[in-house]
Amino acid sequence: MRPILLAFALSLSALVSAQAPLVPWPRNVEWQEGDFALKQVGVIEGEGAQGWGAQLRKELSSLGATSIAADEILRSVQLIRDSTQGEEGYTIAMEKDVVRIAAGSRIGALHATRTLEQLAAPDSIGNWHWPRVRIQDAPAFAWRGTMLDVSRHFYSVAFIKQYLDELAALKMNVFHWHLTDDQGWRVEVKKFPKLTEVGAWRTEADGARYGGFYTQEEVKDVVRYAEQRGITVVPEIEFPGHCSAALAAYPQLGCRKDTIAVPTTWGVFHDVYCVGQEETWSFFQSVLDELLPLFPAPWFHIGGDEVPKDRWQHCAVCQARMKNEGLKDEHALQAWAVKRLQAYLTGKGKRLIGWDEVLEGGLGSTAVVEVWRGDEQARKARANGNAIIRTLYFDASPASLTLDKVKAFDPLVDGDAHGILGAECPLWSETADERSVGYRIFPRLHVFAERMWSGEVRGDIMERTAPHVARLEQEGWVTATTDKDLFRSAAVFDPQKRDWLITAERGRPDMDVAWSSEHGSGTFTDSLRVVAPGTVKLTPRWREKPLTDATSIRIAPHLALGARQVASPPPARQYGRDPDHGMTDGLMGTTTYHDGLWQGWWGVDPTITIDLDSARIINEVRVRCLQQVGVWIVLPRTVEFFISDDGVKWQAFSTATHTIPVEGAGPLVHDFTTHPQTAVRARYVRAVLRNSGKLTAWHLGAGGDSWVFADEVIVR
């Protein structure tokens, strides 16, 4: 671990209590006159405290504060075992030449060491000291965790160790390692090599191979590294859903037995484990038998969230299992599967943790429920007798999860702490990787850590966090200094100039944007004017290093460019930036439905009319539509095309259909295209988009209306 103490040379040399960079703030602090000079200091371990001073010796050594010979010791830090402090509590009693640390365990002594690390400061000539202080401290919550999703984006062992260092510095004590999901299986299982040979890799849209996994030796290394820092690693292996990567490796484990690819998009996928067949149970139990010994933690997380039931509904094996077990529906089948897995884990000495969906259909009271869907689910878990972990999702942008919202986070249920183990700040990695993840984490993690350790957040926390943030940025972490998105871009068409203005919203003023296109390249900060169609690639940078992959703005030339559109009914006001030219601005919508280019209609058949300003020869008309079923957006059943010379009398042109199933959840873009056998001449073009109708039975919004999302009407 790098010497944290040196980083605080960036802080003020004259430390006063209001400015002491202690995060989290201790339960009780009493400041005294004078200081404790960090020079010729010896660390003495009392009876029962042997080995507790290793980290403290390392940090003091980095400051040149330790004495090599016993007869050179002028000052001492004494470590004392005191069972009254509890597992993680400690006291620090500092006198002029002696510091006494009393702790109930090595973990408590580590927490005391972290506090002393944050207190160390240099004087005006560079001599280090601790301000004289007495501290009594213990955590408000036992479970102070974070979750990192390594499936959507893979994080190296080196990065994880860096992250663990930061968790330890803030007295966080749980690292929830989300090791498998649809987009990648990330841990070696020797009995089933295809899990990593196939399931750990995916082919991206540009043809690149992306992925990675952790060998069992690397897992042991990470677990050992965490344990040395007082952090427990809790693994998560998803069951029975979110398993596309496993099914890509071993198709026989699914209900349909068909070969699928490891997904490259996000969302909820319909293929899940076939829990009705014994082969699935043999597989999963063998996986557990290999992995459980790698993780000494008494808990094992099985996920259990977002499990579509339609594959089970049409699976003869699963239906037979339901009949044999007397299960009334597929929700009961999921509950039966979770309880069976819970019994297996219990036999292995492990306690099951699952996301709150594991409550559906019944759950054993000894399981731990990680609640992500709010107080109602927490109340259900409490009523069922389950211990509870609350969540605050850090994958949300700082613009939506502001620091004030983190400060206001309350892990209790109706003001009651009964059954609450603590909380986690999960970070799902769809839009974050090693380059940019710091922006999602810091300094919000400091605020969250103080809330979970101290039970409240003091008003001066941002002042106390400042030197921590400075040190993090010096080490290369990009942090969120404001409540803004890391990077957002927008493009707007100017129908008068017939060019496009690209604007950038940057989370930090010291960021810039690298751009490239068929017509040139360069950098800009706030805006860029584009005068010709093509593809413009944008890459946000900090200190001249990219923070994300490039995003592309596609501008297509066509006859309707700049034409006025009339939509009936008008699109929903919250989608699309330009109701007059949004369908004719040349800008191609992305697979992000809220990118400002898509226009949306809920539960209706929108009619879009384009005035080309004069009669034109037409060889092709197409309408781009989006499907993202998870957010209720479904492709229209058909698109009917019409043409007119005067905008009054209309002639049916053609009808475009598609064969994409609703199960193709997306996000995906489909072009409804028509090519007349012979060219036609017309001034007006009209498209009628026929809504797909009510959402199907398996959908969360079953029976409700769906959205139609359309972008450009392209005429050639």
C-alpha positions in Angstrom: 0.0 0.0 0.0 1.3 3.4 -0.9 2.2 5.7 2.0 -1.0 7.5 2.6 0.5 9.8 5.2 2.7 11.6 2.6 -0.3 12.7 0.7 -1.4 15.0 3.5 1.6 17.2 2.9 -0.9 18.9 0.6 -3.0 19.9 3.6 -2.4 23.0 5.8 0.6 22.7 8.0 -1.3 24.2 11.0 -4.0 21.7 11.7 -6.9 22.8 13.8 -9.8 20.6 14.8 -12.3 22.1 12.4 -9.9 21.4 9.5 -8.5 18.0 10.5 -9.1 15.8 7.4 -10.7 13.0 9.4 -13.1 11.0 7.2 -15.1 9.4 8.6 -15.3 11.6 11.7 -14.8 9.7 14.9 -17.6 9.2 17.5 -15.8 11.4 20.1 -12.8 13.7 19.7 -11.2 15.8 22.4 -8.4 18.1 21.2 -5.5 19.0 23.5 -2.7 21.5 23.5 0.6 20.6 21.7 1.5 17.8 19.4 3.2 14.4 19.3 6.4 14.6 17.2 6.8 11.8 14.7 10.5 11.2 15.3 12.3 8.2 16.9 9.0 6.5 17.6 8.7 2.8 18.6 5.6 0.6 18.3 5.0 -1.7 21.2 2.5 -4.5 21.0 1.0 -5.6 24.3 -0.2 -9.1 25.4 -2.7 -10.4 22.9 -2.0 -7.6 20.4 1.0 -9.2 18.7 1.1 -8.3 15.0 -1.4 -5.4 15.3 1.3 -2.8 14.7 2.5 -3.9 11.2 0.6 -1.3 9.3 1.4 1.5 11.7 5.2 0.6 11.6 5.0 0.7 7.8 3.4 4.2 7.7 5.7 5.6 10.3 8.7 4.3 8.5 7.5 6.1 5.3 7.9 9.3 7.3 11.3 8.4 8.7 9.6 8.4 12.2 10.7 5.0 13.5 13.7 4.1 15.5 15.8 1.1 14.5 17.4 0.5 17.9 15.5 0.1 21.1 17.8 2.5 23.0 17.0 5.3 20.5 13.3 5.3 21.1 12.1 8.7 22.5 8.4 8.2 22.0 6.2 5.2 21.7 2.8 4.0 20.4 1.4 1.2 22.6 -1.1 -1.2 21.3 -3.4 -2.8 24.0 -6.0 -5.5 23.6 -9.3 -4.3 25.2 -12.3 -6.5 24.6 -14.7 -3.8 25.8 -14.0 -1.9 22.6 -15.8 -4.5 20.5 -14.7 -6.0 17.2 -14.0 -2.7 15.4 -13.9 0.0 18.1 -10.8 1.7 19.4 -9.6 4.5 21.6 -6.5 6.7 21.1 -5.1 8.4 24.2 -2.2 10.7 23.2 0.2 12.3 25.6 3.4 14.2 24.8 5.6 11.1 24.4 3.2 8.1 24.6 0.2 7.2 22.5 -2.0 4.4 23.8 -4.3 2.5 21.3 -6.8 0.2 22.9 -8.8 -2.1 20.5 -10.8 -5.2 20.8 -9.1 -6.8 17.7 -6.6 -6.3 15.0 -9.4 -4.7 12.9 -10.0 -2.1 15.6 -6.2 -1.4 15.7 -6.2 -1.0 11.9 -9.0 1.6 12.1 -7.0 3.5 14.8 -4.0 3.4 12.4 -6.1 4.9 9.6 -7.2 7.7 11.9 -3.6 8.5 12.8 -2.6 8.4 9.1 -5.1 11.1 8.4 -4.0 13.2 11.4 -0.3 13.3 10.4 0.8 16.7 9.1 4.1 18.5 8.5 5.1 21.7 10.1 6.7 24.6 8.3 10.1 22.9 8.0 8.8 19.5 7.1 8.8 17.7 10.4 5.8 15.4 10.9 3.6 15.3 13.9 0.2 14.3 15.2 -1.9 16.9 17.0 -2.6 15.9 20.6 -6.0 14.3 20.8 -8.1 11.8 22.6 -10.5 9.7 20.4 -13.1 7.1 21.3 -14.6 5.5 18.2 -16.7 2.7 16.9 -18.9 2.2 13.8 -22.6 2.9 13.6 -23.2 0.0 11.2 -21.4 -3.4 11.0 -21.8 -3.7 7.2 -20.1 -0.8 5.3 -19.7 -2.0 1.8 -19.3 -1.3 -1.8 -20.1 -3.5 -4.8 -18.1 -3.5 -8.0 -19.6 -5.1 -11.2 -16.7 -6.6 -13.2 -18.9 -8.3 -15.8 -20.0 -5.3 -18.0 -16.5 -3.9 -17.8 -13.5 -5.9 -16.5 -11.3 -4.4 -13.8 -7.7 -5.6 -13.4 -6.3 -7.1 -10.2 -4.0 -4.0 -9.9 -7.0 -1.7 -10.0 -9.0 -3.7 -7.5 -6.1 -3.5 -5.1 -6.0 0.3 -5.5 -9.7 0.4 -4.8 -9.3 -1.8 -1.7 -6.7 0.7 -0.4 -9.2 3.5 -0.7 -11.9 1.4 1.0 -9.6 0.6 3.9 -8.6 4.3 4.3 -12.3 5.1 4.8 -12.9 2.2 7.2 -15.1 0.4 4.7 -15.2 -3.3 5.5 -17.0 -5.2 2.7 -16.0 -5.6 -0.9 -18.9 -7.2 -2.8 -17.4 -8.7 -5.9 -20.1 -9.1 -8.7 -18.2 -11.8 -10.6 -20.8 -13.0 -13.2 -23.6 -11.6 -15.2 -25.0 -11.8 -18.8 -22.0 -9.9 -20.3 -19.2 -12.0 -18.8 -18.2 -14.8 -16.5 -15.1 -13.5 -14.6 -13.8 -16.3 -12.4 -12.0 -19.5 -13.3 -13.8 -22.8 -12.6 -11.4 -25.6 -13.5 -14.1 -28.2 -13.9 -15.9 -26.0 -16.5 -13.2 -24.3 -18.5 -15.6 -22.9 -21.1 -17.0 -20.5 -18.5 -13.9 -18.5 -19.1 -12.8 -19.7 -22.5 -16.2 -18.6 -23.9 -18.2 -16.9 -21.2 -15.5 -14.4 -20.3 -15.3 -12.8 -23.8 -17.7 -11.0 -26.1 -17.4 -9.6 -29.6 -18.2 -5.9 -29.6 -20.0 -4.0 -32.3 -16.7 -3.0 -33.9 -15.5 -6.6 -34.0 -13.1 -6.2 -31.1 -12.8 -9.0 -28.6 -13.5 -7.8 -25.1 -13.3 -9.5 -21.7 -11.0 -11.1 -19.1 -11.3 -13.2 -16.0 -9.6 -13.9 -12.7 -7.7 -17.1 -12.1 -8.2 -18.8 -8.8 -4.8 -17.7 -7.7 -5.6 -14.1 -8.5 -8.8 -14.5 -6.4 -6.9 -15.8 -3.5 -4.4 -12.9 -3.8 -7.2 -10.3 -3.8 -9.0 -11.9 -0.8 -5.7 -12.0 1.1 -4.9 -8.4 0.2 -8.4 -7.3 1.4 -8.1 -9.3 4.6 -4.8 -7.7 5.5 -6.7 -4.3 5.3 -9.7 -5.4 7.4 -12.0 -5.9 4.4 -14.2 -9.0 3.8 -14.6 -10.1 0.1 -18.2 -11.3 -0.6 -18.5 -13.0 -4.0 -21.6 -12.9 -6.1 -22.4 -15.6 -8.7 -25.8 -14.9 -10.3 -28.5 -17.6 -10.1 -31.0 -18.3 -11.6 -31.0 -15.3 -14.0 -28.4 -12.9 -15.5 -26.6 -16.0 -16.8 -26.3 -15.5 -20.6 -22.5 -15.8 -20.4 -22.7 -19.2 -18.7 -25.3 -20.4 -21.2 -23.1 -19.2 -24.1 -20.5 -21.6 -22.7 -22.8 -24.5 -21.8 -26.2 -24.2 -23.7 -27.5 -27.4 -22.2 -28.0 -25.5 -18.9 -30.8 -23.4 -20.4 -34.4 -24.3 -21.1 -34.1 -24.0 -24.9 -30.6 -25.6 -25.2 -29.8 -23.3 -28.1 -26.4 -21.6 -28.6 -26.4 -17.9 -27.8 -23.6 -15.3 -27.9 -22.3 -13.4 -24.9 -24.4 -10.2 -25.0 -22.8 -6.9 -25.9 -25.7 -4.8 -24.7 -27.2 -4.2 -21.3 -30.6 -5.1 -19.9 -32.6 -8.1 -18.7 -32.3 -11.2 -21.0 -34.9 -14.0 -21.2 -32.6 -17.0 -21.1 -32.1 -18.2 -17.6 -30.9 -21.4 -16.0 -33.3 -24.4 -16.4 -33.9 -25.0 -12.7 -36.2 -28.0 -13.5 -33.4 -30.3 -14.6 -30.9 -31.9 -12.3 -28.0 -31.2 -14.7 -28.3 -27.5 -13.8 -28.0 -28.3 -10.1 -25.1 -30.6 -10.6 -23.3 -27.8 -12.5 -24.0 -25.1 -10.0 -23.1 -27.2 -7.0 -19.8 -28.1 -8.6 -19.1 -24.5 -9.3 -19.8 -23.7 -5.7 -17.6 -26.5 -4.5 -14.7 -25.0 -6.3 -15.3 -21.4 -5.5 -16.5 -21.5 -1.8 -13.0 -22.4 -0.5 -11.6 -19.3 -2.2 -13.7 -17.0 -0.1 -13.5 -17.4 3.7 -16.4 -14.9 4.2 -19.4 -16.5 5.9 -21.7 -15.1 3.2 -22.2 -16.0 -0.4 -24.3 -13.7 -2.7 -26.4 -15.5 -5.4 -28.0 -12.4 -7.1 -31.5 -13.8 -7.7 -32.7 -10.5 -9.3 -34.6 -9.8 -12.5 -35.5 -13.3 -13.5 -37.9 -13.5 -16.4 -40.2 -16.5 -16.2 -41.2 -17.0 -19.8 -38.6 -19.6 -20.6 -39.8 -21.7 -17.6 -43.4 -21.2 -18.7 -42.6 -22.9 -22.0 -40.2 -25.5 -20.6 -41.6 -29.0 -20.2 -38.9 -29.9 -17.7 -39.6 -26.9 -15.5 -43.3 -27.4 -15.7 -42.8 -31.1 -14.6 -40.7 -29.9 -11.7 -43.4 -27.5 -10.6 -46.0 -30.3 -10.7 -43.8 -32.7 -8.8 -43.0 -30.1 -6.1 -46.6 -28.9 -5.9 -45.6 -25.3 -7.0 -48.5 -23.1 -8.1 -46.6 -20.9 -10.5 -43.1 -19.8 -11.8 -42.7 -17.4 -8.9 -43.0 -20.4 -6.6 -40.5 -22.2 -8.8 -38.0 -19.4 -8.3 -38.6 -19.5 -4.5 -38.1 -23.3 -4.5 -34.8 -22.9 -6.4 -33.5 -20.2 -4.0 -34.4 -22.3 -0.9 -32.7 -25.4 -2.4 -29.6 -23.3 -3.0 -29.8 -21.8 0.4 -29.9 -25.3 2.0 -26.8 -26.3 0.0 -24.9 -23.2 1.1 -26.0 -23.7 4.7 -24.5 -27.2 4.5 -21.2 -25.6 3.4 -21.2 -23.2 6.3 -22.3 -20.2 4.2 -25.2 -17.7 4.6 -27.1 -16.8 1.5 -27.4 -13.2 0.4 -29.7 -12.2 -2.5 -31.2 -9.1 -4.0 -34.7 -8.4 -2.8 -36.4 -10.4 -5.6 -35.4 -13.5 -3.6 -38.4 -12.7 -1.3 -40.8 -13.5 -4.1 -42.7 -16.7 -3.3 -41.1 -17.2 0.1 -37.6 -17.1 1.6 -35.9 -18.7 4.6 -35.5 -16.2 7.4 -31.7 -16.9 7.8 -31.0 -15.4 4.4 -29.8 -11.9 4.1 -31.7 -9.6 1.7 -30.0 -6.8 -0.1 -32.7 -4.3 -0.8 -32.4 -2.2 -3.9 -36.1 -1.4 -4.7 -36.9 0.7 -1.7 -38.6 0.7 1.7 -41.5 -1.6 0.8 -39.1 -4.4 0.0 -37.2 -3.7 3.2 -40.4 -3.9 5.2 -41.2 -7.3 3.6 -37.7 -8.6 4.5 -38.0 -7.4 8.1 -41.5 -9.0 8.4 -40.0 -12.3 7.1 -37.2 -12.1 9.8 -34.4 -11.5 7.3 -31.3 -9.3 8.0 -31.1 -6.4 5.6 -28.5 -4.6 3.6 -29.6 -1.3 2.1 -28.2 0.2 -1.1 -27.3 3.5 -2.7 -26.4 3.0 -6.4 -23.2 4.8 -7.3 -23.5 4.0 -11.0 -25.9 7.0 -11.1 -24.3 10.1 -12.5 -23.2 12.8 -9.9 -25.8 15.0 -11.7 -28.6 12.7 -10.5 -27.0 11.3 -7.3 -25.7 14.6 -5.9 -23.5 14.9 -2.8 -26.5 16.3 -0.9 -28.5 13.1 -1.8 -25.6 11.0 -0.5 -25.5 13.0 2.7 -29.3 12.5 3.1 -29.1 8.7 2.6 -30.8 6.9 5.4 -30.2 3.1 5.7 -32.9 2.7 8.3 -36.5 1.5 7.7 -39.1 3.9 9.0 -36.5 5.3 11.4 -35.8 1.8 12.9 -32.4 0.1 12.8 -33.8 -3.3 13.7 -32.5 -6.0 11.4 -30.3 -3.5 9.4 -26.8 -4.8 9.0 -25.7 -1.7 7.1 -25.5 -0.6 3.5 -23.6 -0.8 0.2 -22.9 1.6 -2.6 -23.1 -0.7 -5.6 -21.4 0.4 -8.9 -22.8 -1.3 -12.0 -20.3 -0.8 -14.8 -22.3 -0.4 -18.0 -20.9 3.1 -18.4 -17.8 3.0 -16.2 -14.4 1.4 -16.5 -11.0 1.9 -14.9 -10.5 5.2 -16.7 -13.6 7.0 -15.5 -14.9 5.0 -12.5 -13.3 7.4 -10.0 -15.7 10.1 -11.2 -18.6 7.9 -10.0 -16.9 7.1 -6.7 -15.1 10.1 -5.3 -15.8 12.1 -3.2 -19.2 10.5 -2.8 -17.6 7.5 -1.2 -16.2 9.7 1.5 -19.6 11.0 2.3 -21.2 7.5 2.2 -18.3 6.1 4.4 -18.9 8.8 7.0 -22.7 8.2 7.0 -22.1 4.4 7.6 -19.3 4.7 10.2 -20.4 7.8 12.1 -24.2 7.5 11.7 -24.4 11.1 10.4 -22.5 13.4 8.0 -20.9 16.5 9.5 -21.5 19.8 7.7 -17.8 20.4 7.1 -17.2 17.1 5.3 -16.2 18.7 1.9 -13.6 20.8 3.7 -12.2 17.7 5.3 -12.4 15.7 2.1 -10.4 18.3 0.0 -6.9 16.9 0.8 -8.1 13.4 0.2 -9.4 14.4 -3.3 -6.2 16.3 -4.0 -4.2 13.1 -3.2 -6.5 10.9 -5.3 -6.1 13.2 -8.3 -2.3 13.3 -7.8 -2.4 9.5 -8.0 -4.4 9.6 -11.3 -8.0 9.2 -10.2 -10.5 11.6 -11.9 -13.0 12.8 -9.3 -16.3 14.6 -9.5 -15.6 18.1 -8.2 -19.2 19.2 -9.0 -22.6 17.6 -9.3 -22.4 17.2 -13.1 -22.3 14.3 -15.6 -18.7 13.4 -16.6 -19.5 14.2 -20.2 -22.5 14.9 -22.3 -22.6 16.0 -25.9 -25.4 17.3 -28.1 -25.7 18.2 -31.8 -28.2 20.7 -33.2 -29.0 21.4 -36.8 -29.2 24.9 -38.1 -31.8 24.9 -41.0 -30.7 28.3 -42.1 -27.0 27.7 -42.3 -27.5 24.0 -43.0 -24.7 23.0 -40.6 -24.5 21.5 -37.1 -23.3 22.8 -33.8 -21.9 20.2 -31.4 -21.8 21.2 -27.8 -20.1 19.5 -24.8 -21.0 19.5 -21.2 -17.9 18.6 -19.2 -17.9 17.5 -15.6 -14.7 19.3 -14.9 -13.3 22.6 -16.3 -9.9 21.0 -16.8 -11.3 18.4 -19.3 -11.3 18.8 -23.1 -12.8 16.8 -26.0 -10.8 15.2 -28.8 -12.7 15.0 -32.1 -12.1 13.4 -35.4 -14.1 12.9 -38.6 -13.5 12.3 -42.3 -12.8 16.0 -42.6 -10.2 16.6 -39.9 -9.4 16.3 -36.2 -8.5 18.4 -33.1 -9.7 19.3 -29.7 -12.3 21.7 -28.2 -13.9 22.5 -24.9 -17.4 23.9 -25.3 -18.5 23.7 -28.9 -17.6 22.6 -32.4 -19.3 23.6 -35.7 -19.6 20.9 -38.3 -20.3 22.0 -41.9 -20.5 18.6 -43.7 -22.2 15.3 -43.1 -20.2 12.4 -41.8 -19.3 10.7 -38.6 -17.8 12.8 -35.8 -16.1 10.9 -33.0 -15.8 12.6 -29.6 -13.5 11.5 -26.7 -13.6 13.3 -23.4 -10.1 13.7 -21.9 -8.5 14.6 -18.6 -4.8 15.4 -18.6 -4.7 14.4 -22.2 -5.8 10.9 -21.4 -9.2 9.5 -22.6 -11.8 8.9 -20.0 -14.2 6.8 -22.1 -14.4 5.2 -25.5 -15.2 7.6 -28.3 -18.9 8.4 -28.9 -20.0 8.9 -32.5 -22.4 11.5 -33.9 -23.6 10.4 -37.3 -24.8 13.0 -39.8 -26.5 11.6 -42.9 -27.2 13.6 -46.1 -30.6 13.1 -47.7 -33.3 15.0 -49.6 -35.4 15.8 -46.6 -32.6 17.5 -44.7 -34.0 20.6 -43.1 -37.5 19.9 -44.2 -40.3 20.9 -41.8 -42.0 18.1 -40.0 -45.5 17.9 -38.6 -46.3 15.0 -36.1 -49.8 14.1 -35.0 -50.1 13.7 -32.2 -47.1 15.8 -31.1 -44.3 13.8 -29.5 -43.8 13.6 -25.8 -42.2 16.8 -24.6 -39.5 15.1 -22.6 -38.0 13.4 -25.7 -36.3 15.1 -28.6 -34.8 18.6 -28.7 -36.4 19.8 -32.0 -40.1 19.1 -32.6 -39.9 21.0 -36.0 -36.8 19.5 -37.6 -35.9 16.6 -35.2 -36.9 14.0 -37.9 -35.1 15.8 -40.7 -31.9 17.2 -39.1 -29.6 14.5 -40.5 -28.6 13.4 -37.0 -28.9 9.7 -36.4 -30.1 8.7 -33.0 -28.0 6.4 -30.9 -29.1 3.4 -28.9 -29.7 5.7 -25.9 -33.3 6.7 -25.9 -32.8 9.9 -24.0 -30.0 11.2 -26.3 -32.2 14.1 -27.4 -32.6 12.8 -31.0 -35.3 10.3 -30.5 -39.0 11.4 -30.4 -41.5 9.3 -28.5 -45.2 8.5 -28.5 -46.9 6.4 -25.8 -49.8 4.1 -26.7 -50.7 5.8 -30.0 -50.0 5.5 -33.8 -48.1 8.7 -34.7 -48.3 10.2 -38.1 -45.3 12.1 -39.4 -45.6 14.4 -42.4 -42.5 15.8 -44.2 -42.7 18.8 -46.6 -39.8 18.6 -49.1 -40.6 22.2 -50.1 -40.9 21.2 -53.8 -41.6 18.0 -55.8 -38.7 15.6 -55.8 -37.8 12.3 -57.4 -37.9 9.7 -54.7 -36.2 6.3 -54.8 -36.2 5.4 -51.1 -37.9 6.4 -47.8 -37.0 5.0 -44.4 -37.9 5.7 -40.8 -35.5 4.8 -38.0 -37.1 3.3 -34.9 -35.8 2.1 -31.6 -36.5 -1.0 -29.5 -35.6 -1.2 -25.8 -38.2 -3.4 -24.3 -36.9 -3.0 -20.7 -38.1 0.6 -20.7 -41.3 -0.1 -22.6 -40.0 1.0 -26.1 -41.1 -1.5 -28.8 -40.8 -1.3 -32.5 -44.0 -0.4 -34.3 -45.8 -3.4 -35.9 -45.7 -1.7 -39.3 -44.9 1.6 -40.9 -47.3 2.8 -43.7 -45.9 5.2 -46.2 -47.9 7.8 -48.3 -47.0 10.5 -50.8 -48.8 13.6 -51.9 -48.3 16.5 -54.3 -50.4 19.0 -52.4 -50.5 17.7 -48.8 -54.3 17.1 -49.1 -54.7 14.1 -51.4 -52.6 11.2 -50.3 -51.6 8.1 -52.2 -50.6 4.9 -50.4 -46.9 4.2 -51.2 -46.1 1.0 -49.4 -46.0 -0.7 -46.0 -42.8 -1.8 -44.2 -42.9 -4.6 -41.6 -40.2 -6.4 -39.6 -39.5 -9.8 -38.0 -37.7 -8.8 -34.9 -39.2 -10.4 -31.8 -40.1 -8.5 -28.7 -37.6 -10.8 -26.9 -34.9 -8.9 -28.9 -35.0 -6.5 -26.0 -32.4 -4.2 -27.4 -31.4 -1.5 -27.4 -31.5 -1.9 -31.2 -32.3 0.4 -34.1 -34.3 -0.8 -37.1 -34.9 1.0 -40.3 -38.3 0.6 -41.8 -37.5 1.1 -45.5 -39.4 1.1 -48.8 -38.0 1.2 -52.3 -40.6 1.7 -55.1 -40.2 -0.4 -58.2 -39.9 2.8 -60.1 -39.0 6.2 -58.9 -41.9 8.5 -57.8 -42.3 12.2 -57.7 -43.8 14.0 -54.7 -43.5 17.0 -52.5 -44.9 15.5 -49.3 -44.0 12.2 -47.6 -46.0 10.7 -44.7 -45.3 7.8 -42.4 -47.8 6.2 -40.1 -46.2 4.2 -37.3 -48.6 1.5 -35.9 -48.0 0.9 -32.2 -47.2 -2.7 -31.3 -50.0 -2.8 -28.7 -50.1 -3.9 -25.1 -47.0 -5.2 -23.5 -46.8 -9.0 -23.3 -47.4 -11.2 -20.3 -43.8 -11.7 -19.3 -43.1 -7.9 -19.2 -43.0 -6.0 -15.9 -45.6 -3.7 -17.5 -47.7 -6.5 -18.8 -51.0 -5.3 -20.2 -49.9 -1.7 -20.3 -49.2 0.6 -23.3 -45.8 0.7 -25.1 -43.8 3.5 -26.5 -42.9 4.1 -30.2 -39.6 5.9 -30.7 -38.6 7.3 -34.1 -35.7 9.4 -35.3 -35.0 10.4 -38.8 -37.2 10.2 -41.9 -34.7 9.7 -44.6 -35.6 10.5 -48.2 -33.4 9.7 -51.1 
